Amino acid sequence: MIGKAREGDPVTVTGLGCHVPERVLANEELARLVDTSDEWIVTRTGIRERRIAAPEEALSDIALPACRRALADAGVEGADLDLIIVATVTPDMAFPASAALLADVLGASKAAAYDLSAGCTGFMYALAQAYGMVAAGLVEKALVVGGDVLSKILDWDDRSTLILFGDGAGAVVLERSRSGGGFLGFELGAEGAGGVHLWLPGSGSRAFDESEKHVKMNGREVFKFATRVLVSSAEQVLAECGRTVEDVDLYVPHQANVRIIDHATRKLGIPEEKVVINVDRYGNTSSGSIPLALADAAGDGRLRPGQLVLMTGMGAGLTWGSALIEWTEEVGSA
Ligand SMILES: CC(C)(COP(=O)(O)OP(=O)(O)OC[C@H]1O[C@@H](n2cnc3c(N)ncnc32)[C@H](O)[C@@H]1OP(=O)(O)O)[C@@H](O)C(=O)NCCC(=O)NCCS
């Protein structure tokens, strides 16, 4: 799916917030749990540490502070929200949706609220959906949340996946823009045939062995897929919107692995200083990854109004998704 923003009032991000659990798990500590080393993890992934949720913390607990920050940043009350979409593969439970639980706590009594599952690409899919609803006039104020607590579904004896993932969440508020700018277009896709390369077999209605309850991954296949789609999706959305790589001021890729990001930025020809990287501190937080990176860039002054921002996610499904936005307001200060 590919599409340009429609004519009329643009839709933009008016608030941004993120949250990570307190507990820091450094590579050295992981090396005491499984047969790995700080040196191996840093060389192969660029990850140094990640955050891990407490046993009693579920997705909605991690997401709630991010939502509150995004709402405060936008100057929007929970009661004003028309829509809440939570992109996650680790909801509190299969149902009710974490979005509905969050709507209740936030006092968003008139909001439609549902979860969306598109692996680590979930936030990009959710952005596109919310964009569509705001642009069509169905919704005025939307809260889009991306977050995961993958630590809860990992096999803590499997070094190939354990080292990669961390917990965290981010949220944005979407509204019509009063000052131009905003989203220019999206490109989303899925290749179900590759689904078995990154999956959680025993998590739904299909019968699997009792042992199939954890994330399973074919790292090399996912690596090849990731490097391919990060480039093709970015190129497609830029072309659709009549922009070039040279126009991009800030590139916010899914934070899976520094080597994957380096490969994509080299192929695309985006200079290092325009690339947001925080995978070293958080690992791969799945749906939380892109909003966390946006919040980091806003926090250190790298994300500013007027900039053309390219975001591309990829993950389980296998799925991918890009968005191009002209950043509008001083968000991210809450
Ligand atoms: C997982 C990943 C880091 C592995 O890196 P790699 O360079 O492909 O490494 P390989 O899988 O080829 O393994 C190389 C060796 O390291 C070993 N190894 C694997 N994990 C290890 C670990 N945590 N510590 C130490 N050694 C490890 C392997 O057993 C293998 O040993 P062998 O050569 O004796 O068989 C890499 O494939 C990757 O990042 N893939 C994408 C994963 C991803 O991003 N998933 C989420 C997408 S949203």
The ligand as a Gaussian input file, in Angstrom:
#p B3LYP/6-31G(d) Opt

LIG

0 1
 C       20.712000     -12.051000      15.332000
 C       21.938000     -11.440000      14.682000
 C       22.492000     -10.327000      15.539000
 C       23.000000     -12.543000      14.551000
 O       24.143000     -11.972000      13.945000
 P       24.851000     -12.777000      12.774000
 O       26.057000     -11.997000      12.393000
 O       23.802000     -13.035000      11.721000
 O       25.275000     -14.086000      13.506000
 P       24.944000     -15.587000      13.089000
 O       23.499000     -15.888000      13.347000
 O       25.496000     -15.807000      11.727000
 O       25.790000     -16.348000      14.151000
 C       27.212000     -16.285000      14.147000
 C       27.706000     -17.150000      15.268000
 O       27.430000     -16.496000      16.540000
 C       26.725000     -17.387000      17.389000
 N       25.804000     -16.609000      18.209000
 C       24.490000     -16.346000      17.987000
 N       24.001000     -15.579000      18.973000
 C       25.035000     -15.350000      19.833000
 C       25.162000     -14.628000      21.007000
 N       24.117000     -13.962000      21.554000
 N       26.369000     -14.575000      21.616000
 C       27.416000     -15.219000      21.097000
 N       27.363000     -15.940000      19.964000
 C       26.186000     -15.996000      19.342000
 C       26.011000     -18.339000      16.467000
 O       25.733000     -19.557000      17.140000
 C       27.025000     -18.513000      15.368000
 O       27.991000     -19.428000      15.768000
 P       28.584000     -20.497000      14.726000
 O       29.235000     -19.670000      13.655000
 O       29.532000     -21.283000      15.552000
 O       27.397000     -21.247000      14.232000
 C       21.606000     -10.888000      13.253000
 O       21.341000     -11.959000      12.392000
 C       20.429000      -9.958000      13.256000
 O       20.485000      -8.885000      13.811000
 N       19.333000     -10.332000      12.577000
 C       18.136000      -9.507000      12.553000
 C       17.352000      -9.742000      13.810000
 C       16.315000      -8.679000      14.062000
 O       16.558000      -7.526000      13.872000
 N       15.136000      -9.117000      14.510000
 C       14.071000      -8.241000      14.854000
 C       13.491000      -7.596000      13.654000
 S       12.171000      -6.548000      14.100000

